[in-house]
């Protein structure tokens, strides 16, 4: 799974809540972090992305199950505020 995002640093409480609670949810579904990268600048255009995260899961189904699961759904409000894009 490749995630591109823009972090809203003014939402520190939501960001901390999401980061502390999302990793155990990912791991429970077999997710393993492979890399996390800050984006210094866009090569072309303005994408607004500040970070790229790469994770490995055992299957696409595992990703879908995780995203639809109750534990992850509870994190969506914090995620939406902390990562507006």
LOLUM-679999 format. One record per atom (N, C-alpha, C, O): residue number from 1; residue in three letters; atom name; x, y, z. Coordinates in nm, 2 decimals, padded with zeros to 4 digits. Layout:
// residues N
<NUM 'ala' 'CA' <X Y Z>>
...
END
This chain:
// residues 85
<1 'unk' 'N' <00.09 -00.11 00.00>>
<1 'unk' 'CA' <00.00 00.00 00.00>>
<1 'unk' 'C' <00.09 00.12 00.00>>
<1 'unk' 'O' <00.19 00.13 00.08>>
<2 'unk' 'N' <00.06 00.22 -00.09>>
<2 'unk' 'CA' <00.14 00.34 -00.09>>
<2 'unk' 'C' <00.04 00.45 -00.06>>
<2 'unk' 'O' <-00.06 00.47 -00.12>>
<3 'unk' 'N' <00.08 00.53 00.04>>
<3 'unk' 'CA' <00.00 00.64 00.09>>
<3 'unk' 'C' <00.07 00.77 00.07>>
<3 'unk' 'O' <00.19 00.79 00.10>>
<4 'unk' 'N' <00.01 00.87 00.00>>
<4 'unk' 'CA' <00.06 01.00 -00.01>>
<4 'unk' 'C' <-00.03 01.09 00.07>>
<4 'unk' 'O' <-00.15 01.08 00.06>>
<5 'unk' 'N' <00.03 01.19 00.14>>
<5 'unk' 'CA' <-00.05 01.27 00.23>>
<5 'unk' 'C' <00.01 01.41 00.25>>
<5 'unk' 'O' <00.13 01.43 00.22>>
<6 'unk' 'N' <-00.07 01.50 00.30>>
<6 'unk' 'CA' <-00.02 01.63 00.35>>
<6 'unk' 'C' <-00.07 01.64 00.49>>
<6 'unk' 'O' <-00.18 01.62 00.53>>
<7 'unk' 'N' <00.03 01.66 00.58>>
<7 'unk' 'CA' <00.01 01.67 00.72>>
<7 'unk' 'C' <-00.03 01.81 00.76>>
<7 'unk' 'O' <00.04 01.90 00.72>>
<8 'unk' 'N' <-00.14 01.83 00.84>>
<8 'unk' 'CA' <-00.17 01.96 00.89>>
<8 'unk' 'C' <-00.12 01.96 01.03>>
<8 'unk' 'O' <-00.17 01.91 01.13>>
<9 'unk' 'N' <00.00 02.03 01.04>>
<9 'unk' 'CA' <00.06 02.04 01.17>>
<9 'unk' 'C' <-00.01 02.12 01.28>>
<9 'unk' 'O' <00.02 02.12 01.40>>
<10 'unk' 'N' <-00.11 02.19 01.24>>
<10 'unk' 'CA' <-00.20 02.26 01.34>>
<10 'unk' 'C' <-00.29 02.17 01.41>>
<10 'unk' 'O' <-00.35 02.21 01.51>>
<11 'unk' 'N' <-00.30 02.05 01.36>>
<11 'unk' 'CA' <-00.39 01.95 01.42>>
<11 'unk' 'C' <-00.31 01.84 01.50>>
<11 'unk' 'O' <-00.32 01.72 01.47>>
<12 'unk' 'N' <-00.22 01.89 01.59>>
<12 'unk' 'CA' <-00.13 01.80 01.66>>
<12 'unk' 'C' <-00.20 01.69 01.74>>
<12 'unk' 'O' <-00.15 01.58 01.75>>
<13 'unk' 'N' <-00.31 01.73 01.81>>
<13 'unk' 'CA' <-00.38 01.63 01.89>>
<13 'unk' 'C' <-00.43 01.52 01.80>>
<13 'unk' 'O' <-00.42 01.40 01.84>>
<14 'unk' 'N' <-00.50 01.55 01.69>>
<14 'unk' 'CA' <-00.55 01.45 01.60>>
<14 'unk' 'C' <-00.44 01.37 01.54>>
<14 'unk' 'O' <-00.46 01.25 01.52>>
<15 'unk' 'N' <-00.33 01.43 01.50>>
<15 'unk' 'CA' <-00.22 01.36 01.44>>
<15 'unk' 'C' <-00.16 01.26 01.53>>
<15 'unk' 'O' <-00.14 01.15 01.50>>
<16 'unk' 'N' <-00.14 01.30 01.66>>
<16 'unk' 'CA' <-00.08 01.21 01.76>>
<16 'unk' 'C' <-00.18 01.09 01.78>>
<16 'unk' 'O' <-00.14 00.98 01.79>>
<17 'unk' 'N' <-00.31 01.12 01.80>>
<17 'unk' 'CA' <-00.41 01.02 01.82>>
<17 'unk' 'C' <-00.41 00.91 01.70>>
<17 'unk' 'O' <-00.40 00.79 01.73>>
<18 'unk' 'N' <-00.41 00.97 01.58>>
<18 'unk' 'CA' <-00.41 00.88 01.46>>
<18 'unk' 'C' <-00.28 00.79 01.46>>
<18 'unk' 'O' <-00.29 00.67 01.45>>
<19 'unk' 'N' <-00.16 00.86 01.47>>
<19 'unk' 'CA' <-00.04 00.78 01.46>>
<19 'unk' 'C' <-00.02 00.68 01.57>>
<19 'unk' 'O' <00.03 00.57 01.55>>
<20 'unk' 'N' <-00.07 00.71 01.69>>
<20 'unk' 'CA' <-00.05 00.61 01.80>>
<20 'unk' 'C' <-00.15 00.49 01.79>>
<20 'unk' 'O' <-00.11 00.38 01.83>>
<21 'unk' 'N' <-00.26 00.51 01.72>>
<21 'unk' 'CA' <-00.36 00.41 01.71>>
<21 'unk' 'C' <-00.37 00.34 01.58>>
<21 'unk' 'O' <-00.42 00.22 01.57>>
<22 'unk' 'N' <-00.32 00.40 01.47>>
<22 'unk' 'CA' <-00.33 00.33 01.34>>
<22 'unk' 'C' <-00.23 00.22 01.32>>
<22 'unk' 'O' <-00.26 00.11 01.27>>
<23 'unk' 'N' <-00.11 00.23 01.37>>
<23 'unk' 'CA' <-00.01 00.13 01.35>>
<23 'unk' 'C' <-00.05 -00.01 01.41>>
<23 'unk' 'O' <-00.04 -00.11 01.34>>
<24 'unk' 'N' <-00.11 -00.02 01.53>>
<24 'unk' 'CA' <-00.15 -00.15 01.58>>
<24 'unk' 'C' <-00.26 -00.21 01.49>>
<24 'unk' 'O' <-00.27 -00.33 01.47>>
<25 'unk' 'N' <-00.35 -00.12 01.43>>
<25 'unk' 'CA' <-00.45 -00.17 01.34>>
<25 'unk' 'C' <-00.39 -00.23 01.21>>
<25 'unk' 'O' <-00.43 -00.33 01.17>>
<26 'unk' 'N' <-00.29 -00.15 01.16>>
<26 'unk' 'CA' <-00.22 -00.20 01.04>>
<26 'unk' 'C' <-00.16 -00.34 01.07>>
<26 'unk' 'O' <-00.17 -00.43 00.99>>
<27 'unk' 'N' <-00.09 -00.34 01.18>>
<27 'unk' 'CA' <-00.01 -00.47 01.21>>
<27 'unk' 'C' <-00.11 -00.58 01.24>>
<27 'unk' 'O' <-00.08 -00.70 01.20>>
<28 'unk' 'N' <-00.23 -00.56 01.29>>
<28 'unk' 'CA' <-00.32 -00.67 01.32>>
<28 'unk' 'C' <-00.37 -00.73 01.19>>
<28 'unk' 'O' <-00.42 -00.84 01.19>>
<29 'unk' 'N' <-00.36 -00.65 01.08>>
<29 'unk' 'CA' <-00.40 -00.70 00.95>>
<29 'unk' 'C' <-00.28 -00.74 00.86>>
<29 'unk' 'O' <-00.29 -00.76 00.74>>
<30 'unk' 'N' <-00.17 -00.76 00.93>>
<30 'unk' 'CA' <-00.05 -00.81 00.86>>
<30 'unk' 'C' <00.04 -00.69 00.79>>
<30 'unk' 'O' <00.13 -00.72 00.72>>
<31 'unk' 'N' <00.00 -00.57 00.82>>
<31 'unk' 'CA' <00.08 -00.46 00.76>>
<31 'unk' 'C' <00.21 -00.44 00.82>>
<31 'unk' 'O' <00.23 -00.45 00.94>>
<32 'unk' 'N' <00.31 -00.42 00.73>>
<32 'unk' 'CA' <00.45 -00.40 00.78>>
<32 'unk' 'C' <00.50 -00.27 00.71>>
<32 'unk' 'O' <00.50 -00.26 00.58>>
<33 'unk' 'N' <00.55 -00.18 00.78>>
<33 'unk' 'CA' <00.61 -00.06 00.72>>
<33 'unk' 'C' <00.73 -00.09 00.64>>
<33 'unk' 'O' <00.82 -00.16 00.69>>
<34 'unk' 'N' <00.74 -00.04 00.52>>
<34 'unk' 'CA' <00.86 -00.05 00.44>>
<34 'unk' 'C' <00.94 00.08 00.43>>
<34 'unk' 'O' <01.07 00.07 00.41>>
<35 'unk' 'N' <00.87 00.19 00.44>>
<35 'unk' 'CA' <00.95 00.32 00.43>>
<35 'unk' 'C' <00.85 00.43 00.45>>
<35 'unk' 'O' <00.73 00.43 00.42>>
<36 'unk' 'N' <00.91 00.54 00.50>>
<36 'unk' 'CA' <00.84 00.67 00.52>>
<36 'unk' 'C' <00.93 00.78 00.47>>
<36 'unk' 'O' <01.05 00.78 00.51>>
<37 'unk' 'N' <00.88 00.86 00.38>>
<37 'unk' 'CA' <00.96 00.96 00.32>>
<37 'unk' 'C' <00.90 01.10 00.32>>
<37 'unk' 'O' <00.78 01.11 00.30>>
<38 'unk' 'N' <00.97 01.20 00.35>>
<38 'unk' 'CA' <00.93 01.34 00.34>>
<38 'unk' 'C' <00.95 01.39 00.20>>
<38 'unk' 'O' <01.05 01.35 00.14>>
<39 'unk' 'N' <00.85 01.46 00.15>>
<39 'unk' 'CA' <00.86 01.51 00.01>>
<39 'unk' 'C' <00.91 01.66 00.02>>
<39 'unk' 'O' <00.85 01.74 00.07>>
<40 'unk' 'N' <01.03 01.68 -00.03>>
<40 'unk' 'CA' <01.09 01.81 -00.03>>
<40 'unk' 'C' <01.03 01.91 -00.13>>
<40 'unk' 'O' <01.00 02.02 -00.10>>
<41 'unk' 'N' <01.00 01.86 -00.25>>
<41 'unk' 'CA' <00.94 01.94 -00.35>>
<41 'unk' 'C' <00.88 01.85 -00.46>>
<41 'unk' 'O' <00.92 01.73 -00.47>>
<42 'unk' 'N' <00.78 01.90 -00.53>>
<42 'unk' 'CA' <00.72 01.83 -00.64>>
<42 'unk' 'C' <00.81 01.85 -00.76>>
<42 'unk' 'O' <00.85 01.97 -00.79>>
<43 'unk' 'N' <00.83 01.75 -00.84>>
<43 'unk' 'CA' <00.90 01.76 -00.97>>
<43 'unk' 'C' <00.83 01.84 -01.07>>
<43 'unk' 'O' <00.89 01.91 -01.15>>
<44 'unk' 'N' <00.70 01.84 -01.07>>
<44 'unk' 'CA' <00.62 01.91 -01.17>>
<44 'unk' 'C' <00.48 01.94 -01.10>>
<44 'unk' 'O' <00.42 01.85 -01.05>>
<45 'unk' 'N' <00.43 02.06 -01.11>>
<45 'unk' 'CA' <00.30 02.09 -01.06>>
<45 'unk' 'C' <00.31 02.11 -00.91>>
<45 'unk' 'O' <00.41 02.10 -00.84>>
<46 'unk' 'N' <00.19 02.13 -00.85>>
<46 'unk' 'CA' <00.17 02.14 -00.71>>
<46 'unk' 'C' <00.08 02.03 -00.66>>
<46 'unk' 'O' <-00.04 02.05 -00.67>>
<47 'unk' 'N' <00.14 01.93 -00.60>>
<47 'unk' 'CA' <00.05 01.82 -00.55>>
<47 'unk' 'C' <00.01 01.84 -00.41>>
<47 'unk' 'O' <-00.09 01.78 -00.36>>
<48 'unk' 'N' <00.09 01.91 -00.33>>
<48 'unk' 'CA' <00.06 01.93 -00.19>>
<48 'unk' 'C' <00.10 01.82 -00.10>>
<48 'unk' 'O' <00.09 01.83 00.02>>
<49 'unk' 'N' <00.16 01.71 -00.15>>
<49 'unk' 'CA' <00.20 01.60 -00.07>>
<49 'unk' 'C' <00.32 01.63 00.01>>
<49 'unk' 'O' <00.42 01.69 -00.05>>
<50 'unk' 'N' <00.32 01.60 00.14>>
<50 'unk' 'CA' <00.44 01.63 00.22>>
<50 'unk' 'C' <00.51 01.50 00.27>>
<50 'unk' 'O' <00.62 01.50 00.31>>
<51 'unk' 'N' <00.43 01.38 00.26>>
<51 'unk' 'CA' <00.49 01.26 00.30>>
<51 'unk' 'C' <00.44 01.14 00.21>>
<51 'unk' 'O' <00.33 01.14 00.16>>
<52 'unk' 'N' <00.52 01.04 00.20>>
<52 'unk' 'CA' <00.49 00.92 00.13>>
<52 'unk' 'C' <00.52 00.80 00.23>>
<52 'unk' 'O' <00.63 00.79 00.28>>
<53 'unk' 'N' <00.42 00.71 00.24>>
<53 'unk' 'CA' <00.44 00.60 00.33>>
<53 'unk' 'C' <00.42 00.47 00.25>>
<53 'unk' 'O' <00.32 00.46 00.18>>
<54 'unk' 'N' <00.51 00.37 00.26>>
<54 'unk' 'CA' <00.49 00.25 00.19>>
<54 'unk' 'C' <00.48 00.14 00.29>>
<54 'unk' 'O' <00.56 00.12 00.38>>
<55 'unk' 'N' <00.37 00.06 00.28>>
<55 'unk' 'CA' <00.35 -00.06 00.37>>
<55 'unk' 'C' <00.32 -00.18 00.28>>
<55 'unk' 'O' <00.27 -00.18 00.17>>
<56 'unk' 'N' <00.36 -00.29 00.34>>
<56 'unk' 'CA' <00.33 -00.42 00.28>>
<56 'unk' 'C' <00.22 -00.49 00.36>>
<56 'unk' 'O' <00.23 -00.50 00.48>>
<57 'unk' 'N' <00.13 -00.55 00.28>>
<57 'unk' 'CA' <00.02 -00.63 00.34>>
<57 'unk' 'C' <00.02 -00.77 00.27>>
<57 'unk' 'O' <00.07 -00.78 00.16>>
<58 'unk' 'N' <-00.03 -00.87 00.34>>
<58 'unk' 'CA' <-00.03 -01.00 00.28>>
<58 'unk' 'C' <-00.12 -01.01 00.15>>
<58 'unk' 'O' <-00.10 -01.10 00.07>>
<59 'unk' 'N' <-00.22 -00.92 00.14>>
<59 'unk' 'CA' <-00.31 -00.93 00.02>>
<59 'unk' 'C' <-00.38 -00.79 00.01>>
<59 'unk' 'O' <-00.39 -00.72 00.11>>
<60 'unk' 'N' <-00.44 -00.77 -00.10>>
<60 'unk' 'CA' <-00.53 -00.66 -00.12>>
<60 'unk' 'C' <-00.65 -00.67 -00.03>>
<60 'unk' 'O' <-00.70 -00.57 00.02>>
<61 'unk' 'N' <-00.70 -00.79 -00.02>>
<61 'unk' 'CA' <-00.81 -00.82 00.07>>
<61 'unk' 'C' <-00.79 -00.78 00.21>>
<61 'unk' 'O' <-00.87 -00.72 00.28>>
<62 'unk' 'N' <-00.66 -00.80 00.26>>
<62 'unk' 'CA' <-00.63 -00.76 00.40>>
<62 'unk' 'C' <-00.64 -00.61 00.41>>
<62 'unk' 'O' <-00.68 -00.56 00.52>>
<63 'unk' 'N' <-00.60 -00.53 00.31>>
<63 'unk' 'CA' <-00.61 -00.39 00.31>>
<63 'unk' 'C' <-00.75 -00.35 00.32>>
<63 'unk' 'O' <-00.79 -00.26 00.40>>
<64 'unk' 'N' <-00.84 -00.41 00.23>>
<64 'unk' 'CA' <-00.98 -00.37 00.23>>
<64 'unk' 'C' <-01.05 -00.40 00.36>>
<64 'unk' 'O' <-01.13 -00.33 00.41>>
<65 'unk' 'N' <-01.01 -00.52 00.42>>
<65 'unk' 'CA' <-01.07 -00.56 00.55>>
<65 'unk' 'C' <-01.03 -00.46 00.66>>
<65 'unk' 'O' <-01.11 -00.42 00.74>>
<66 'unk' 'N' <-00.90 -00.42 00.66>>
<66 'unk' 'CA' <-00.86 -00.32 00.76>>
<66 'unk' 'C' <-00.93 -00.19 00.74>>
<66 'unk' 'O' <-00.98 -00.14 00.84>>
<67 'unk' 'N' <-00.94 -00.14 00.62>>
<67 'unk' 'CA' <-01.00 -00.01 00.60>>
<67 'unk' 'C' <-01.15 -00.01 00.63>>
<67 'unk' 'O' <-01.21 00.10 00.67>>
<68 'unk' 'N' <-01.21 -00.12 00.62>>
<68 'unk' 'CA' <-01.36 -00.13 00.65>>
<68 'unk' 'C' <-01.38 -00.17 00.80>>
<68 'unk' 'O' <-01.50 -00.17 00.85>>
<69 'unk' 'N' <-01.28 -00.21 00.87>>
<69 'unk' 'CA' <-01.29 -00.26 01.01>>
<69 'unk' 'C' <-01.33 -00.15 01.11>>
<69 'unk' 'O' <-01.29 -00.04 01.09>>
<70 'unk' 'N' <-01.40 -00.19 01.21>>
<70 'unk' 'CA' <-01.44 -00.10 01.31>>
<70 'unk' 'C' <-01.33 -00.02 01.38>>
<70 'unk' 'O' <-01.35 00.10 01.40>>
<71 'unk' 'N' <-01.22 -00.08 01.40>>
<71 'unk' 'CA' <-01.10 -00.01 01.47>>
<71 'unk' 'C' <-01.05 00.10 01.38>>
<71 'unk' 'O' <-01.02 00.21 01.43>>
<72 'unk' 'N' <-01.04 00.07 01.25>>
<72 'unk' 'CA' <-00.99 00.18 01.16>>
<72 'unk' 'C' <-01.09 00.29 01.14>>
<72 'unk' 'O' <-01.06 00.40 01.13>>
<73 'unk' 'N' <-01.22 00.25 01.12>>
<73 'unk' 'CA' <-01.32 00.34 01.10>>
<73 'unk' 'C' <-01.33 00.45 01.21>>
<73 'unk' 'O' <-01.36 00.56 01.19>>
<74 'unk' 'N' <-01.30 00.40 01.34>>
<74 'unk' 'CA' <-01.30 00.50 01.45>>
<74 'unk' 'C' <-01.19 00.60 01.44>>
<74 'unk' 'O' <-01.20 00.71 01.49>>
<75 'unk' 'N' <-01.09 00.57 01.36>>
<75 'unk' 'CA' <-00.97 00.67 01.34>>
<75 'unk' 'C' <-01.00 00.77 01.23>>
<75 'unk' 'O' <-00.92 00.86 01.21>>
<76 'unk' 'N' <-01.10 00.75 01.14>>
<76 'unk' 'CA' <-01.12 00.83 01.03>>
<76 'unk' 'C' <-01.14 00.98 01.06>>
<76 'unk' 'O' <-01.08 01.06 00.99>>
<77 'unk' 'N' <-01.21 01.02 01.17>>
<77 'unk' 'CA' <-01.23 01.16 01.20>>
<77 'unk' 'C' <-01.09 01.22 01.23>>
<77 'unk' 'O' <-01.07 01.33 01.18>>
<78 'unk' 'N' <-01.01 01.16 01.30>>
<78 'unk' 'CA' <-00.87 01.21 01.34>>
<78 'unk' 'C' <-00.79 01.22 01.21>>
<78 'unk' 'O' <-00.72 01.32 01.19>>
<79 'unk' 'N' <-00.80 01.11 01.13>>
<79 'unk' 'CA' <-00.72 01.11 01.00>>
<79 'unk' 'C' <-00.76 01.22 00.91>>
<79 'unk' 'O' <-00.67 01.29 00.85>>
<80 'unk' 'N' <-00.89 01.25 00.90>>
<80 'unk' 'CA' <-00.94 01.35 00.81>>
<80 'unk' 'C' <-00.89 01.49 00.85>>
<80 'unk' 'O' <-00.85 01.57 00.76>>
<81 'unk' 'N' <-00.88 01.51 00.98>>
<81 'unk' 'CA' <-00.83 01.64 01.03>>
<81 'unk' 'C' <-00.68 01.65 01.02>>
<81 'unk' 'O' <-00.63 01.76 00.98>>
<82 'unk' 'N' <-00.61 01.55 01.05>>
<82 'unk' 'CA' <-00.46 01.55 01.05>>
<82 'unk' 'C' <-00.40 01.55 00.91>>
<82 'unk' 'O' <-00.29 01.60 00.89>>
<83 'unk' 'N' <-00.47 01.48 00.82>>
<83 'unk' 'CA' <-00.43 01.47 00.68>>
<83 'unk' 'C' <-00.53 01.51 00.58>>
<83 'unk' 'O' <-00.61 01.43 00.53>>
<84 'unk' 'N' <-00.54 01.65 00.56>>
<84 'unk' 'CA' <-00.65 01.70 00.48>>
<84 'unk' 'C' <-00.65 01.66 00.33>>
<84 'unk' 'O' <-00.74 01.67 00.26>>
<85 'unk' 'N' <-00.53 01.61 00.28>>
<85 'unk' 'CA' <-00.52 01.56 00.14>>
<85 'unk' 'C' <-00.47 01.42 00.14>>
<85 'unk' 'O' <-00.45 01.36 00.04>>
END
